[in-house]
């Protein structure tokens, strides 16, 4: 399924690895990013709350990013089917 390209316009930290996101199409959602924070680039981000809290929206790309260069794509976070696949969730019927 093809999706429209979207940009993240704002992020709010909710505690733990949870965030509330707003997109340029007006959609909002809450996501727990914990399961995406794998691999060496995310090690400190996943284990250190202060590092996780450095998350921001890249104003040019509209993605979540951290100072160490790690980022997460906006479409993955916006669309439930992409999110479900990334999160290992069964698709809803």
C-alpha positions, 0 to 999 in steps of 0.5 A, spaced: 500 500 500 502 506 497 502 512 502 503 519 502 509 522 504 508 526 511 513 530 515 513 530 523 511 537 525 512 536 533 514 531 538 512 531 545 515 526 550 510 522 554 515 518 559 519 512 558 520 511 550 513 514 548 512 520 544 506 524 541 507 526 534 503 531 530 504 530 522 503 536 517 497 532 514 494 534 521 494 527 524 496 525 531 499 519 534 502 516 540 508 511 539 512 507 544 519 507 540 522 502 545 522 496 540 525 501 534 531 503 538 536 497 536 543 497 534 549 501 535 546 507 533 541 507 538 544 504 544 545 510 548 538 513 546 535 506 548 539 506 555 540 513 557 533 517 558 537 524 557 540 521 551 533 519 548 530 526 551 535 529 546 530 527 540 528 533 535 524 534 529 529 535 523 526 541 520 529 539 513 527 532 513 521 532 517 523 526 521 525 524 528 532 525 529 538 525 535 544 529 535 548 522 534 545 522 527 540 517 528 533 518 525 526 515 524 522 516 518 515 519 519 511 515 514 513 509 519 511 513 525 504 515 521 501 509 518 498 504 522 500 498 517 507 500 517 508 501 524 504 494 525 510 491 521 515 495 524 513 493 531 511 486 529 504 487 531 499 483 527 495 487 522 488 489 524 482 485 520 
